[in-house]
Each structure stands twice: as C-alpha cells, then as structure tokens.
Amino acid sequence: MSIRPFAALRLIAAIAVLVLATALALTSTGVNRASAQNPPATYYGVAGAGDSVAATISGVTCASTTAGPDGFWLLTVPLGGTCGASDKREVRFKLNGQATGATELWRSGGAPSNAAEGIDLAAQPSGGASPPSSTAGGAFVGARPAAGKLGLLVTGTATRTTELLSALEGAGCRVQALAILAGGHWSVYIPGAPAAINASFPSDLGSGAAFATRC
C-alpha cells in the first residue's frame, strides 16, 4: 500500500496523542509509569472515506470504527475482553464486513508492525480528501499548533533535540511535550520532567523525522 506523506504523518500523530496523553497524566499526578499495566494495542491505517474497519480474534469482533473523510482510521484492542486478546494472539481485520489479508499479533501497548504506514488492508477502495501541503519552517516543517493543542510536524534538517526545542519556542510554541517514533518505539520528552522520563528520547534527530508536540 502506498500512503501519501500527510496520511503517514497522521498515522504517527494518532499514536503520539495516546503517548502524550498518558505521559502528561502520569507526570501531573506523580504516578509511577510502571503502574500502568497492560495498555491496549492500537491499530490504524488508511482506507476509503467512510469505510468500516473491524479487528477480530478467532472470529470475534474486538473493535470497529469508521474511516474519516481522508480515509484515516484508528481502533484499540484491550487485554482480555469479549474477544480474549492476549499476548501474541492473532488479530485479523475486516474492511466493510469483508475479511482482508491483514494480520497482527496482539501485544500490550503495541502498534502495527509497520508503525509508519499502519495496517495494509487488502483491496482498499480509492477516495478521500486531498491533504493540505506543509509549509517550511526552518528546523521543522509544518504550522506550530495553538497553545494547548497537539500538532504534527517534521524536522526540516538534521538537528539536536535542544535546537528543535529552541526553534519551537522561537515560533511561539511553549513546548509541553514532544513524542517521536525511534527504533520502532515511541519516545516522549517532557521539558522539566525527571531525567528518567526523558532518558529514551534521542538527543539527535535526522532530517524529515516526524514528531508530535503539544504547545
């Protein structure tokens, strides 16, 4: 499946929303992150506008959703539940009620094996609105989000995290958190948080790296 750059970025943004929300909640309440046990697996992708997508395990529907105007869809499958999700159980996907060839293995807090592009649903119909283009912004590309909002951008050049933070601050974004997909895992950076929380966030970012930020 070939996904337009904007659609691929939206896939990453969906996961980043969940990661940032969890990290910010844990930081603000002082709860130890290890206490959050068995988070649901999150699946996402691009289909046709208005298409229905469902995830099943052993023929039992675990979750379903409807693709948005641009074809983007996202759903989560929690541990256990009516479909009995558990570690390494096979998750299958239906498109408009029809079985597809797409499969994933459920894992706690997991994302699609191809995190950048999401789930490749077989025989996806065409359609969906044309995405807007990004605008150049020096160290980053894209319009910074409004205060209190989450936005998705990409690095304009290879840069250090400290330089990216400075560039965002200079553009009027008082950064509350950053999230980036690195090595197949989501890393979160929260300015002012204990070093242990930010330890996994890379100090250097390559050109064209997608990241989410909340201003």
N, C-alpha and C positions, 0 to 999 in steps of 0.2 A: 504494500500500500504506500502510495506517495502522498505525503501530507504537506500542505503549504506551510511556510515558515511560521506564519502567525498562528495557525492551528496547532503546530507543535509546541509553540510557546504557551498557548492556552492550556495544553495538557499539563505542562510543568507548573503553571500557575495554580491549577486545581489542587495538586498535591501540596504546593507551598502554602496555600491557605490553611490546610489542615495542620501542617507542621508548625506554622507560625502561631496559629490559634492555641495549639497545645503548649508550645514553648512559652508564650506570653502568659497563659493562665497559670502554668506551673511556677513561673518566675514571680508573678504578682502575689501568689498565695503562699509561696515558700514551700510547696510540696515537693518532695524528692521525686525526681523523674522515674526512679526505679519502681515507684508505687503504681504507676500506670501499667497494668498487666493486660496482655493480650488485646491490643488495639485491633480494630477491624482491618481487613485487607481492602485496599482501594483500587478500583479498576476504572479505566477511562479510555476514550478513543474518539474517532471521528466517523460518523455515518452520514446519512442524509437528513436534511432538516425534517424534524417531526417523526423520525423513525423511533420505534420502540426497541429497547435493548434489555435483555434479561440475563442474569447469571444463574446457573443451576449446578447442583451437585447431586449426582445419582438420580437425575431426572426431576429433582425437587427444586422449584424456583426459590432462590435465596434473596434476590433483589431485582428490581426492574426500574427503568427510567425512560424518559423520552428525550431524544436529542434536541438541542436548541436550534435556533434559526441558522447558525453556522455549522450545524451537524455535530457539535461537541456534546459528549455525554459522559457522565460520571456516576458510579454507584459504589457502595461499600457492602462488604460481606463480613458480619461479625462472627466471632468464635461460637461454635455450637448452633443454637437457634433451631428453627424448623428444618433447615437443610443439613444440619450436623457438620458445619465447617470445622475442620481440624487440620493440624499441620500436614502438609503435602497431599491433601485431598485434591482431586482434580476438579477444577471449576470450568464449566463449559458455558458458551454464550449463544443466545438466540437473537436474531435480527428480525423484527416484525413477525415473531412467532415461529420462525424457521431456524432450525439448528445450523450453526456455522462450524467451520473447522477450527475455530479459535479455542485454545485451552490454556489454562494457567494452573499452577499448583498453589493452593492457599497457604499463606504463612502469616503469622501475626504481624500486623503493621505493614504488610507487603504492598508492593506496587507491581505493575506489569513488568515482565522480564525485559521488555523494551520500554524503559521508562520515558524515553524522549518522545516516542511516537504513540505509545499506548497499545491497545488491543487492535489487532488487524482483523476486522470482521470480514468474512468471505462475502463476495457479491454485493458489496455496498453500493447503493444507488447514488447517482450523482445529485448535485444540488447544494444548496447552502449559499448564504450571502457571501459576497466577496469581502475579505477582511481589509481593514484600513491599513495603509502603509505606515511604518515607523518613521520618526524624524531623528536626524542625527543630534547627538548631544555630547560630543567630546569623549570623556571617559566612559560614558554609557549612551545607549541608543534607546529612544522612546521618551514619552512625556512623563515626568515625575508625577506620582499620584498626589491628590489633595491631602491635606492634613487629616490623619485618622483613617485614611483609605489604604488599601493594598494595591500595588501595581506591579506589572511585569515588565522588565527591561532586559537588555543585553549589554555586555561590555563592548565599547567601541574599539578598544585596543587592549593589548595585554597590560594589566595593571595590578598593583598591590591592593589588598583589601582596604588598607588605611587611605590610599589615594582615592579609591572609589567612594568611601565614606565622605571624604573631603569634598569630592565633586558633587555628591548628592546634597550635602549641606550647603554648598555654594549655590545650588539650584533652588534652594528654599525648602529642601526636604529635611526635617528634623528626624533622622532615622531612628525608628523604634526597634526594627529587626530586619535582618536580611536572611534569605534562605536560598541555597543553591544545591543542585544535584552534582555530587562529586564522587566518582568511582562507583556509581550505582546506588549511592546512599545520600539521603538528604542531610545537609549540614545547616545549622542555624547559628547566626551571630546576633547577639543582643547587646548593644552598647551599654557598658556599665555593669553587666552581669558578671557573676563569678567566673574565673578563668576556666573552670571545669565545664561550664556550659558552652563556652566558645571554643574549646580545645580542638574540636573536629573541623572547624571552619578553616579552609585553606587561606594562607597568607598571600598567595599569588593567584591571579585569575587570568586565564587566556582570553584572547580576543574572541568575541562572539559568544561568550558564556552567558546563558540565560539565568537570571536571578529574580527573585521576588523581594519587594521591600515594602514596608509599611512606614509612612511618614507621620 
